[in-house]
Amino acid sequence: MAYSCENIPIVLLAAAICTSFASFREGQLYTKLLENYEPLERPVANSSEPVDVKMGLVLQQIVSVVSFRGR
């Protein structure tokens, strides 16, 4: 199946439009979630208690690397 270069601008335009709508909706979500946010409050009953913070890492893409030995 052969692909033509004529479709590339159309695909790029569609991707840009979808991304711009997604970032707008993301901004609306952040605004809604943080409406009543008080940065000085801590999420514990006793202010002397430590707050556990957990972080994670997600690998989104694995790139295959093929090494070629000198011929």
PQR file with spaces between the fields and no chain letter, atoms N, CA, C, O and H, PARSE charges and radii, in Angstrom:
ATOM       1  N    MET     1       0.852   -1.184    0.000 -0.4000 1.5000
ATOM       2  CA   MET     1       0.000    0.000    0.000 -0.0000 2.0000
ATOM       3  C    MET     1       0.894    1.242    0.000  0.5500 1.7000
ATOM       4  O    MET     1       1.745    1.386    0.877 -0.5500 1.4000
ATOM       5  N    ALA     2       0.718    2.105   -0.934 -0.4000 1.5000
ATOM       6  CA   ALA     2       1.532    3.309   -1.056 -0.0000 2.0000
ATOM       7  C    ALA     2       0.804    4.494   -0.428  0.5500 1.7000
ATOM       8  O    ALA     2      -0.400    4.672   -0.612 -0.5500 1.4000
ATOM       9  H    ALA     2       0.027    1.988   -1.647  0.4000 1.0000
ATOM      10  N    TYR     3       1.549    5.289    0.308 -0.4000 1.5000
ATOM      11  CA   TYR     3       0.994    6.494    0.925 -0.0000 2.0000
ATOM      12  C    TYR     3       1.510    7.709    0.172  0.5500 1.7000
ATOM      13  O    TYR     3       2.662    7.741   -0.259 -0.5500 1.4000
ATOM      14  H    TYR     3       2.527    5.144    0.457  0.4000 1.0000
ATOM      15  N    SER     4       0.666    8.690    0.020 -0.4000 1.5000
ATOM      16  CA   SER     4       1.105    9.899   -0.670 -0.0000 2.0000
ATOM      17  C    SER     4       1.406   10.980    0.356  0.5500 1.7000
ATOM      18  O    SER     4       0.897   10.948    1.477 -0.5500 1.4000
ATOM      19  H    SER     4      -0.271    8.664    0.370  0.4000 1.0000
ATOM      20  N    CYS     5       2.223   11.920   -0.030 -0.4000 1.5000
ATOM      21  CA   CYS     5       2.591   13.026    0.850 -0.0000 2.0000
ATOM      22  C    CYS     5       1.489   14.072    0.944  0.5500 1.7000
ATOM      23  O    CYS     5       1.586   15.002    1.745 -0.5500 1.4000
ATOM      24  H    CYS     5       2.636   11.947   -0.940  0.4000 1.0000
ATOM      25  N    GLU     6       0.454   13.931    0.143 -0.4000 1.5000
ATOM      26  CA   GLU     6      -0.638   14.910    0.157 -0.0000 2.0000
ATOM      27  C    GLU     6      -1.411   14.874    1.471  0.5500 1.7000
ATOM      28  O    GLU     6      -1.968   15.889    1.888 -0.5500 1.4000
ATOM      29  H    GLU     6       0.376   13.176   -0.508  0.4000 1.0000
ATOM      30  N    ASN     7      -1.451   13.723    2.120 -0.4000 1.5000
ATOM      31  CA   ASN     7      -2.235   13.572    3.344 -0.0000 2.0000
ATOM      32  C    ASN     7      -1.506   14.044    4.595  0.5500 1.7000
ATOM      33  O    ASN     7      -2.137   14.223    5.636 -0.5500 1.4000
ATOM      34  H    ASN     7      -0.998   12.898    1.781  0.4000 1.0000
ATOM      35  N    ILE     8      -0.216   14.247    4.521 -0.4000 1.5000
ATOM      36  CA   ILE     8       0.558   14.631    5.699 -0.0000 2.0000
ATOM      37  C    ILE     8       0.075   15.951    6.296  0.5500 1.7000
ATOM      38  O    ILE     8      -0.126   16.001    7.510 -0.5500 1.4000
ATOM      39  H    ILE     8       0.297   14.102    3.675  0.4000 1.0000
ATOM      40  N    PRO     9      -0.126   17.025    5.525 -0.5600 1.5000
ATOM      41  CA   PRO     9      -0.616   18.273    6.129  0.2800 2.0000
ATOM      42  C    PRO     9      -1.991   18.110    6.785  0.5500 1.7000
ATOM      43  O    PRO     9      -2.261   18.727    7.815 -0.5500 1.4000
ATOM      44  N    ILE    10      -2.846   17.297    6.202 -0.4000 1.5000
ATOM      45  CA   ILE    10      -4.178   17.089    6.774 -0.0000 2.0000
ATOM      46  C    ILE    10      -4.066   16.383    8.120  0.5500 1.7000
ATOM      47  O    ILE    10      -4.743   16.757    9.077 -0.5500 1.4000
ATOM      48  H    ILE    10      -2.626   16.796    5.365  0.4000 1.0000
ATOM      49  N    VAL    11      -3.222   15.374    8.195 -0.4000 1.5000
ATOM      50  CA   VAL    11      -3.033   14.637    9.445 -0.0000 2.0000
ATOM      51  C    VAL    11      -2.424   15.546   10.511  0.5500 1.7000
ATOM      52  O    VAL    11      -2.854   15.518   11.664 -0.5500 1.4000
ATOM      53  H    VAL    11      -2.671   15.070    7.417  0.4000 1.0000
ATOM      54  N    LEU    12      -1.435   16.347   10.140 -0.4000 1.5000
ATOM      55  CA   LEU    12      -0.811   17.265   11.095 -0.0000 2.0000
ATOM      56  C    LEU    12      -1.798   18.314   11.592  0.5500 1.7000
ATOM      57  O    LEU    12      -1.792   18.654   12.775 -0.5500 1.4000
ATOM      58  H    LEU    12      -1.086   16.370    9.203  0.4000 1.0000
ATOM      59  N    LEU    13      -2.636   18.824   10.717 -0.4000 1.5000
ATOM      60  CA   LEU    13      -3.646   19.803   11.112 -0.0000 2.0000
ATOM      61  C    LEU    13      -4.646   19.181   12.081  0.5500 1.7000
ATOM      62  O    LEU    13      -5.001   19.797   13.086 -0.5500 1.4000
ATOM      63  H    LEU    13      -2.641   18.548    9.756  0.4000 1.0000
ATOM      64  N    ALA    14      -5.096   17.980   11.790 -0.4000 1.5000
ATOM      65  CA   ALA    14      -6.045   17.292   12.679 -0.0000 2.0000
ATOM      66  C    ALA    14      -5.422   17.044   14.046  0.5500 1.7000
ATOM      67  O    ALA    14      -6.089   17.214   15.066 -0.5500 1.4000
ATOM      68  H    ALA    14      -4.807   17.479   10.974  0.4000 1.0000
ATOM      69  N    ALA    15      -4.162   16.648   14.082 -0.4000 1.5000
ATOM      70  CA   ALA    15      -3.476   16.408   15.353 -0.0000 2.0000
ATOM      71  C    ALA    15      -3.334   17.701   16.148  0.5500 1.7000
ATOM      72  O    ALA    15      -3.507   17.696   17.366 -0.5500 1.4000
ATOM      73  H    ALA    15      -3.619   16.510   13.253  0.4000 1.0000
ATOM      74  N    ALA    16      -3.023   18.802   15.478 -0.4000 1.5000
ATOM      75  CA   ALA    16      -2.878   20.091   16.162 -0.0000 2.0000
ATOM      76  C    ALA    16      -4.205   20.558   16.744  0.5500 1.7000
ATOM      77  O    ALA    16      -4.244   21.079   17.858 -0.5500 1.4000
ATOM      78  H    ALA    16      -2.882   18.806   14.488  0.4000 1.0000
ATOM      79  N    ILE    17      -5.280   20.378   16.006 -0.4000 1.5000
ATOM      80  CA   ILE    17      -6.599   20.794   16.496 -0.0000 2.0000
ATOM      81  C    ILE    17      -6.993   19.967   17.713  0.5500 1.7000
ATOM      82  O    ILE    17      -7.470   20.521   18.704 -0.5500 1.4000
ATOM      83  H    ILE    17      -5.248   19.955   15.101  0.4000 1.0000
ATOM      84  N    CYS    18      -6.805   18.662   17.655 -0.4000 1.5000
ATOM      85  CA   CYS    18      -7.151   17.794   18.787 -0.0000 2.0000
ATOM      86  C    CYS    18      -6.327   18.144   20.016  0.5500 1.7000
ATOM      87  O    CYS    18      -6.846   18.146   21.132 -0.5500 1.4000
ATOM      88  H    CYS    18      -6.418   18.213   16.850  0.4000 1.0000
ATOM      89  N    THR    19      -5.046   18.440   19.819 -0.4000 1.5000
ATOM      90  CA   THR    19      -4.180   18.800   20.937 -0.0000 2.0000
ATOM      91  C    THR    19      -4.607   20.113   21.562  0.5500 1.7000
ATOM      92  O    THR    19      -4.596   20.241   22.786 -0.5500 1.4000
ATOM      93  H    THR    19      -4.625   18.438   18.912  0.4000 1.0000
ATOM      94  N    SER    20      -4.986   21.096   20.747 -0.4000 1.5000
ATOM      95  CA   SER    20      -5.386   22.387   21.303 -0.0000 2.0000
ATOM      96  C    SER    20      -6.678   22.268   22.095  0.5500 1.7000
ATOM      97  O    SER    20      -6.817   22.914   23.134 -0.5500 1.4000
ATOM      98  H    SER    20      -4.995   20.992   19.753  0.4000 1.0000
ATOM      99  N    PHE    21      -7.625   21.461   21.636 -0.4000 1.5000
ATOM     100  CA   PHE    21      -8.853   21.256   22.400 -0.0000 2.0000
ATOM     101  C    PHE    21      -8.560   20.520   23.701  0.5500 1.7000
ATOM     102  O    PHE    21      -9.152   20.830   24.734 -0.5500 1.4000
ATOM     103  H    PHE    21      -7.513   20.936   20.792  0.4000 1.0000
ATOM     104  N    ALA    22      -7.652   19.551   23.658 -0.4000 1.5000
ATOM     105  CA   ALA    22      -7.314   18.793   24.858 -0.0000 2.0000
ATOM     106  C    ALA    22      -6.668   19.696   25.898  0.5500 1.7000
ATOM     107  O    ALA    22      -6.996   19.595   27.080 -0.5500 1.4000
ATOM     108  H    ALA    22      -7.171   19.300   22.818  0.4000 1.0000
ATOM     109  N    SER    23      -5.759   20.576   25.492 -0.4000 1.5000
ATOM     110  CA   SER    23      -5.098   21.443   26.461 -0.0000 2.0000
ATOM     111  C    SER    23      -6.074   22.463   27.034  0.5500 1.7000
ATOM     112  O    SER    23      -5.943   22.846   28.197 -0.5500 1.4000
ATOM     113  H    SER    23      -5.493   20.659   24.532  0.4000 1.0000
ATOM     114  N    PHE    24      -7.046   22.912   26.251 -0.4000 1.5000
ATOM     115  CA   PHE    24      -8.061   23.831   26.758 -0.0000 2.0000
ATOM     116  C    PHE    24      -8.908   23.142   27.821  0.5500 1.7000
ATOM     117  O    PHE    24      -9.166   23.712   28.881 -0.5500 1.4000
ATOM     118  H    PHE    24      -7.153   22.602   25.306  0.4000 1.0000
ATOM     119  N    ARG    25      -9.343   21.906   27.536 -0.4000 1.5000
ATOM     120  CA   ARG    25     -10.146   21.142   28.496 -0.0000 2.0000
ATOM     121  C    ARG    25      -9.332   20.812   29.748  0.5500 1.7000
ATOM     122  O    ARG    25      -9.868   20.795   30.856 -0.5500 1.4000
ATOM     123  H    ARG    25      -9.133   21.443   26.675  0.4000 1.0000
ATOM     124  N    GLU    26      -8.052   20.554   29.567 -0.4000 1.5000
ATOM     125  CA   GLU    26      -7.186   20.270   30.707 -0.0000 2.0000
ATOM     126  C    GLU    26      -7.099   21.493   31.620  0.5500 1.7000
ATOM     127  O    GLU    26      -7.146   21.365   32.843 -0.5500 1.4000
ATOM     128  H    GLU    26      -7.617   20.568   28.666  0.4000 1.0000
ATOM     129  N    GLY    27      -6.974   22.664   31.029 -0.4000 1.5000
ATOM     130  CA   GLY    27      -6.947   23.894   31.815 -0.0000 2.0000
ATOM     131  C    GLY    27      -8.243   24.121   32.566  0.5500 1.7000
ATOM     132  O    GLY    27      -8.234   24.552   33.719 -0.5500 1.4000
ATOM     133  H    GLY    27      -6.936   22.769   30.035  0.4000 1.0000
ATOM     134  N    GLN    28      -9.364   23.831   31.910 -0.4000 1.5000
ATOM     135  CA   GLN    28     -10.658   23.956   32.586 -0.0000 2.0000
ATOM     136  C    GLN    28     -10.748   22.996   33.768  0.5500 1.7000
ATOM     137  O    GLN    28     -11.271   23.360   34.821 -0.5500 1.4000
ATOM     138  H    GLN    28      -9.371   23.481   30.973  0.4000 1.0000
ATOM     139  N    LEU    29     -10.246   21.776   33.605 -0.4000 1.5000
ATOM     140  CA   LEU    29     -10.279   20.788   34.679 -0.0000 2.0000
ATOM     141  C    LEU    29      -9.440   21.248   35.860  0.5500 1.7000
ATOM     142  O    LEU    29      -9.892   21.170   37.003 -0.5500 1.4000
ATOM     143  H    LEU    29      -9.822   21.480   32.750  0.4000 1.0000
ATOM     144  N    TYR    30      -8.221   21.729   35.604 -0.4000 1.5000
ATOM     145  CA   TYR    30      -7.377   22.229   36.689 -0.0000 2.0000
ATOM     146  C    TYR    30      -8.057   23.386   37.420  0.5500 1.7000
ATOM     147  O    TYR    30      -8.025   23.447   38.649 -0.5500 1.4000
ATOM     148  H    TYR    30      -7.854   21.792   34.676  0.4000 1.0000
ATOM     149  N    THR    31      -8.658   24.283   36.686 -0.4000 1.5000
ATOM     150  CA   THR    31      -9.346   25.420   37.299 -0.0000 2.0000
ATOM     151  C    THR    31     -10.474   24.943   38.202  0.5500 1.7000
ATOM     152  O    THR    31     -10.625   25.434   39.320 -0.5500 1.4000
ATOM     153  H    THR    31      -8.683   24.234   35.687  0.4000 1.0000
ATOM     154  N    LYS    32     -11.261   23.997   37.728 -0.4000 1.5000
ATOM     155  CA   LYS    32     -12.385   23.471   38.505 -0.0000 2.0000
ATOM     156  C    LYS    32     -11.902   22.737   39.753  0.5500 1.7000
ATOM     157  O    LYS    32     -12.462   22.913   40.835 -0.5500 1.4000
ATOM     158  H    LYS    32     -11.139   23.598   36.820  0.4000 1.0000
ATOM     159  N    LEU    33     -10.868   21.918   39.605 -0.4000 1.5000
ATOM     160  CA   LEU    33     -10.372   21.145   40.740 -0.0000 2.0000
ATOM     161  C    LEU    33      -9.729   22.017   41.813  0.5500 1.7000
ATOM     162  O    LEU    33      -9.774   21.682   42.996 -0.5500 1.4000
ATOM     163  H    LEU    33     -10.413   21.775   38.726  0.4000 1.0000
ATOM     164  N    LEU    34      -9.136   23.126   41.407 -0.4000 1.5000
ATOM     165  CA   LEU    34      -8.417   23.966   42.365 -0.0000 2.0000
ATOM     166  C    LEU    34      -9.194   25.215   42.780  0.5500 1.7000
ATOM     167  O    LEU    34      -8.606   26.155   43.313 -0.5500 1.4000
ATOM     168  H    LEU    34      -9.100   23.399   40.445  0.4000 1.0000
ATOM     169  N    GLU    35     -10.512   25.238   42.543 -0.4000 1.5000
ATOM     170  CA   GLU    35     -11.319   26.411   42.897 -0.0000 2.0000
ATOM     171  C    GLU    35     -11.187   26.788   44.368  0.5500 1.7000
ATOM     172  O    GLU    35     -10.920   27.948   44.682 -0.5500 1.4000
ATOM     173  H    GLU    35     -10.990   24.474   42.110  0.4000 1.0000
ATOM     174  N    ASN    36     -11.366   25.842   45.262 -0.4000 1.5000
ATOM     175  CA   ASN    36     -11.347   26.115   46.703 -0.0000 2.0000
ATOM     176  C    ASN    36     -10.072   25.611   47.364  0.5500 1.7000
ATOM     177  O    ASN    36     -10.069   25.316   48.559 -0.5500 1.4000
ATOM     178  H    ASN    36     -11.582   24.899   45.007  0.4000 1.0000
ATOM     179  N    TYR    37      -9.010   25.511   46.613 -0.4000 1.5000
ATOM     180  CA   TYR    37      -7.748   24.993   47.147 -0.0000 2.0000
ATOM     181  C    TYR    37      -7.104   26.009   48.075  0.5500 1.7000
ATOM     182  O    TYR    37      -6.942   27.178   47.725 -0.5500 1.4000
ATOM     183  H    TYR    37      -9.012   25.751   45.643  0.4000 1.0000
ATOM     184  N    GLU    38      -6.742   25.548   49.256 -0.4000 1.5000
ATOM     185  CA   GLU    38      -6.048   26.396   50.223 -0.0000 2.0000
ATOM     186  C    GLU    38      -4.633   25.842   50.373  0.5500 1.7000
ATOM     187  O    GLU    38      -4.462   24.780   50.972 -0.5500 1.4000
ATOM     188  H    GLU    38      -6.873   24.598   49.540  0.4000 1.0000
ATOM     189  N    PRO    39      -3.621   26.519   49.855 -0.5600 1.5000
ATOM     190  CA   PRO    39      -2.264   25.971   49.869  0.2800 2.0000
ATOM     191  C    PRO    39      -1.653   25.852   51.262  0.5500 1.7000
ATOM     192  O    PRO    39      -0.686   25.111   51.442 -0.5500 1.4000
ATOM     193  N    LEU    40      -2.192   26.563   52.251 -0.4000 1.5000
ATOM     194  CA   LEU    40      -1.624   26.494   53.596 -0.0000 2.0000
ATOM     195  C    LEU    40      -2.191   25.335   54.416  0.5500 1.7000
ATOM     196  O    LEU    40      -1.648   25.017   55.473 -0.5500 1.4000
ATOM     197  H    LEU    40      -2.978   27.165   52.105  0.4000 1.0000
ATOM     198  N    GLU    41      -3.251   24.709   53.963 -0.4000 1.5000
ATOM     199  CA   GLU    41      -3.815   23.563   54.676 -0.0000 2.0000
ATOM     200  C    GLU    41      -3.059   22.302   54.307  0.5500 1.7000
ATOM     201  O    GLU    41      -2.624   22.123   53.169 -0.5500 1.4000
ATOM     202  H    GLU    41      -3.692   24.968   53.103  0.4000 1.0000
ATOM     203  N    ARG    42      -2.909   21.418   55.312 -0.4000 1.5000
ATOM     204  CA   ARG    42      -2.254   20.136   55.073 -0.0000 2.0000
ATOM     205  C    ARG    42      -3.298   19.035   55.149  0.5500 1.7000
ATOM     206  O    ARG    42      -4.252   19.157   55.917 -0.5500 1.4000
ATOM     207  H    ARG    42      -3.262   21.563   56.237  0.4000 1.0000
ATOM     208  N    PRO    43      -3.152   17.979   54.387 -0.5600 1.5000
ATOM     209  CA   PRO    43      -4.156   16.906   54.360  0.2800 2.0000
ATOM     210  C    PRO    43      -4.034   15.911   55.517  0.5500 1.7000
ATOM     211  O    PRO    43      -4.145   14.702   55.311 -0.5500 1.4000
ATOM     212  N    VAL    44      -3.806   16.421   56.737 -0.4000 1.5000
ATOM     213  CA   VAL    44      -3.734   15.572   57.933 -0.0000 2.0000
ATOM     214  C    VAL    44      -4.515   16.237   59.053  0.5500 1.7000
ATOM     215  O    VAL    44      -4.689   17.456   59.060 -0.5500 1.4000
ATOM     216  H    VAL    44      -3.716   17.402   56.905  0.4000 1.0000
ATOM     217  N    ALA    45      -4.989   15.429   60.007 -0.4000 1.5000
ATOM     218  CA   ALA    45      -5.750   15.972   61.136 -0.0000 2.0000
ATOM     219  C    ALA    45      -4.838   16.739   62.093  0.5500 1.7000
ATOM     220  O    ALA    45      -5.221   17.795   62.596 -0.5500 1.4000
ATOM     221  H    ALA    45      -4.848   14.439   60.002  0.4000 1.0000
ATOM     222  N    ASN    46      -3.642   16.221   62.348 -0.4000 1.5000
ATOM     223  CA   ASN    46      -2.697   16.852   63.263 -0.0000 2.0000
ATOM     224  C    ASN    46      -1.567   17.456   62.433  0.5500 1.7000
ATOM     225  O    ASN    46      -0.941   16.757   61.636 -0.5500 1.4000
ATOM     226  H    ASN    46      -3.331   15.363   61.940  0.4000 1.0000
ATOM     227  N    SER    47      -1.305   18.731   62.614 -0.4000 1.5000
ATOM     228  CA   SER    47      -0.308   19.404   61.768 -0.0000 2.0000
ATOM     229  C    SER    47       1.117   18.934   62.024  0.5500 1.7000
ATOM     230  O    SER    47       2.004   19.197   61.211 -0.5500 1.4000
ATOM     231  H    SER    47      -1.813   19.298   63.261  0.4000 1.0000
ATOM     232  N    SER    48       1.356   18.240   63.142 -0.4000 1.5000
ATOM     233  CA   SER    48       2.707   17.741   63.405 -0.0000 2.0000
ATOM     234  C    SER    48       2.951   16.372   62.762  0.5500 1.7000
ATOM     235  O    SER    48       4.079   15.879   62.773 -0.5500 1.4000
ATOM     236  H    SER    48       0.636   18.026   63.802  0.4000 1.0000
ATOM     237  N    GLU    49       1.908   15.757   62.204 -0.4000 1.5000
ATOM     238  CA   GLU    49       2.074   14.467   61.528 -0.0000 2.0000
ATOM     239  C    GLU    49       2.765   14.665   60.176  0.5500 1.7000
ATOM     240  O    GLU    49       2.499   15.642   59.475 -0.5500 1.4000
ATOM     241  H    GLU    49       0.991   16.158   62.195  0.4000 1.0000
ATOM     242  N    PRO    50       3.644   13.740   59.819 -0.5600 1.5000
ATOM     243  CA   PRO    50       4.256   13.839   58.485  0.2800 2.0000
ATOM     244  C    PRO    50       3.257   13.441   57.404  0.5500 1.7000
ATOM     245  O    PRO    50       2.327   12.674   57.650 -0.5500 1.4000
ATOM     246  N    VAL    51       3.463   13.966   56.229 -0.4000 1.5000
ATOM     247  CA   VAL    51       2.616   13.634   55.084 -0.0000 2.0000
ATOM     248  C    VAL    51       3.406   12.701   54.170  0.5500 1.7000
ATOM     249  O    VAL    51       4.512   13.030   53.740 -0.5500 1.4000
ATOM     250  H    VAL    51       4.219   14.589   56.029  0.4000 1.0000
ATOM     251  N    ASP    52       2.830   11.535   53.876 -0.4000 1.5000
ATOM     252  CA   ASP    52       3.479   10.596   52.958 -0.0000 2.0000
ATOM     253  C    ASP    52       3.211   11.031   51.528  0.5500 1.7000
ATOM     254  O    ASP    52       2.066   11.253   51.135 -0.5500 1.4000
ATOM     255  H    ASP    52       1.932   11.268   54.225  0.4000 1.0000
ATOM     256  N    VAL    53       4.273   11.149   50.766 -0.4000 1.5000
ATOM     257  CA   VAL    53       4.163   11.512   49.353 -0.0000 2.0000
ATOM     258  C    VAL    53       4.725   10.356   48.545  0.5500 1.7000
ATOM     259  O    VAL    53       5.863    9.935   48.753 -0.5500 1.4000
ATOM     260  H    VAL    53       5.203   10.969   51.086  0.4000 1.0000
ATOM     261  N    LYS    54       3.920    9.847   47.623 -0.4000 1.5000
ATOM     262  CA   LYS    54       4.366    8.743   46.776 -0.0000 2.0000
ATOM     263  C    LYS    54       4.480    9.241   45.348  0.5500 1.7000
ATOM     264  O    LYS    54       3.625    9.973   44.849 -0.5500 1.4000
ATOM     265  H    LYS    54       2.996   10.189   47.455  0.4000 1.0000
ATOM     266  N    MET    55       5.560    8.823   44.706 -0.4000 1.5000
ATOM     267  CA   MET    55       5.779    9.212   43.322 -0.0000 2.0000
ATOM     268  C    MET    55       5.983    7.949   42.500  0.5500 1.7000
ATOM     269  O    MET    55       6.453    6.932   43.008 -0.5500 1.4000
ATOM     270  H    MET    55       6.255    8.229   45.111  0.4000 1.0000
ATOM     271  N    GLY    56       5.627    8.027   41.239 -0.4000 1.5000
ATOM     272  CA   GLY    56       5.804    6.886   40.356 -0.0000 2.0000
ATOM     273  C    GLY    56       6.411    7.314   39.036  0.5500 1.7000
ATOM     274  O    GLY    56       6.486    8.500   38.718 -0.5500 1.4000
ATOM     275  H    GLY    56       5.244    8.854   40.827  0.4000 1.0000
ATOM     276  N    LEU    57       6.831    6.343   38.294 -0.4000 1.5000
ATOM     277  CA   LEU    57       7.434    6.588   36.994 -0.0000 2.0000
ATOM     278  C    LEU    57       6.837    5.598   36.005  0.5500 1.7000
ATOM     279  O    LEU    57       6.746    4.405   36.293 -0.5500 1.4000
ATOM     280  H    LEU    57       6.770    5.379   38.553  0.4000 1.0000
ATOM     281  N    VAL    58       6.437    6.085   34.858 -0.4000 1.5000
ATOM     282  CA   VAL    58       5.844    5.240   33.833 -0.0000 2.0000
ATOM     283  C    VAL    58       6.699    5.340   32.577  0.5500 1.7000
ATOM     284  O    VAL    58       7.001    6.435   32.102 -0.5500 1.4000
ATOM     285  H    VAL    58       6.511    7.055   34.624  0.4000 1.0000
ATOM     286  N    LEU    59       7.077    4.199   32.054 -0.4000 1.5000
ATOM     287  CA   LEU    59       7.821    4.162   30.801 -0.0000 2.0000
ATOM     288  C    LEU    59       6.815    4.179   29.664  0.5500 1.7000
ATOM     289  O    LEU    59       6.020    3.249   29.523 -0.5500 1.4000
ATOM     290  H    LEU    59       6.832    3.310   32.440  0.4000 1.0000
ATOM     291  N    GLN    60       6.842    5.222   28.855 -0.4000 1.5000
ATOM     292  CA   GLN    60       5.837    5.379   27.817 -0.0000 2.0000
ATOM     293  C    GLN    60       6.257    4.798   26.476  0.5500 1.7000
ATOM     294  O    GLN    60       5.403    4.451   25.660 -0.5500 1.4000
ATOM     295  H    GLN    60       7.487    5.978   28.969  0.4000 1.0000
ATOM     296  N    GLN    61       7.527    4.689   26.242 -0.4000 1.5000
ATOM     297  CA   GLN    61       7.962    4.216   24.931 -0.0000 2.0000
ATOM     298  C    GLN    61       9.266    3.449   25.080  0.5500 1.7000
ATOM     299  O    GLN    61      10.179    3.883   25.782 -0.5500 1.4000
ATOM     300  H    GLN    61       8.220    4.970   26.906  0.4000 1.0000
ATOM     301  N    ILE    62       9.339    2.337   24.429 -0.4000 1.5000
ATOM     302  CA   ILE    62      10.573    1.563   24.404 -0.0000 2.0000
ATOM     303  C    ILE    62      11.102    1.615   22.976  0.5500 1.7000
ATOM     304  O    ILE    62      10.407    1.261   22.023 -0.5500 1.4000
ATOM     305  H    ILE    62       8.597    1.985   23.859  0.4000 1.0000
ATOM     306  N    VAL    63      12.328    2.057   22.852 -0.4000 1.5000
ATOM     307  CA   VAL    63      12.942    2.176   21.535 -0.0000 2.0000
ATOM     308  C    VAL    63      13.904    1.008   21.361  0.5500 1.7000
ATOM     309  O    VAL    63      14.766    0.767   22.207 -0.5500 1.4000
ATOM     310  H    VAL    63      12.893    2.344   23.625  0.4000 1.0000
ATOM     311  N    SER    64      13.751    0.311   20.293 -0.4000 1.5000
ATOM     312  CA   SER    64      14.619   -0.826   20.008 -0.0000 2.0000
ATOM     313  C    SER    64      15.896   -0.327   19.344  0.5500 1.7000
ATOM     314  O    SER    64      15.859    0.435   18.377 -0.5500 1.4000
ATOM     315  H    SER    64      13.050    0.506   19.606  0.4000 1.0000
ATOM     316  N    VAL    65      17.004   -0.768   19.876 -0.4000 1.5000
ATOM     317  CA   VAL    65      18.292   -0.373   19.315 -0.0000 2.0000
ATOM     318  C    VAL    65      18.969   -1.633   18.783  0.5500 1.7000
ATOM     319  O    VAL    65      19.145   -2.611   19.510 -0.5500 1.4000
ATOM     320  H    VAL    65      17.034   -1.387   20.661  0.4000 1.0000
ATOM     321  N    VAL    66      19.335   -1.597   17.539 -0.4000 1.5000
ATOM     322  CA   VAL    66      20.009   -2.728   16.913 -0.0000 2.0000
ATOM     323  C    VAL    66      21.463   -2.327   16.705  0.5500 1.7000
ATOM     324  O    VAL    66      21.752   -1.309   16.075 -0.5500 1.4000
ATOM     325  H    VAL    66      19.192   -0.803   16.949  0.4000 1.0000
ATOM     326  N    SER    67      22.376   -3.134   17.239 -0.4000 1.5000
ATOM     327  CA   SER    67      23.785   -2.801   17.048 -0.0000 2.0000
ATOM     328  C    SER    67      24.344   -3.635   15.897  0.5500 1.7000
ATOM     329  O    SER    67      24.022   -4.815   15.751 -0.5500 1.4000
ATOM     330  H    SER    67      22.142   -3.961   17.750  0.4000 1.0000
ATOM     331  N    PHE    68      25.157   -3.019   15.113 -0.4000 1.5000
ATOM     332  CA   PHE    68      25.790   -3.689   13.987 -0.0000 2.0000
ATOM     333  C    PHE    68      27.283   -3.787   14.281  0.5500 1.7000
ATOM     334  O    PHE    68      27.937   -2.788   14.581 -0.5500 1.4000
ATOM     335  H    PHE    68      25.418   -2.061   15.232  0.4000 1.0000
ATOM     336  N    ARG    69      27.796   -4.968   14.191 -0.4000 1.5000
ATOM     337  CA   ARG    69      29.234   -5.147   14.383 -0.0000 2.0000
ATOM     338  C    ARG    69      29.954   -4.775   13.089  0.5500 1.7000
ATOM     339  O    ARG    69      29.415   -4.923   11.992 -0.5500 1.4000
ATOM     340  H    ARG    69      27.265   -5.779   13.947  0.4000 1.0000
ATOM     341  N    GLY    70      31.152   -4.300   13.241 -0.4000 1.5000
ATOM     342  CA   GLY    70      31.945   -3.930   12.062 -0.0000 2.0000
ATOM     343  C    GLY    70      32.098   -5.105   11.105  0.5500 1.7000
ATOM     344  O    GLY    70      32.393   -6.223   11.529 -0.5500 1.4000
ATOM     345  H    GLY    70      31.590   -4.180   14.132  0.4000 1.0000
ATOM     346  N    ARG    71      31.906   -4.862    9.860 -0.4000 1.5000
ATOM     347  CA   ARG    71      31.979   -5.943    8.864 -0.0000 2.0000
ATOM     348  C    ARG    71      33.317   -5.987    8.208  0.5500 1.7000
ATOM     349  O    ARG    71      33.554   -6.833    7.345 -0.5500 1.4000
ATOM     350  H    ARG    71      31.666   -3.954    9.516  0.4000 1.0000
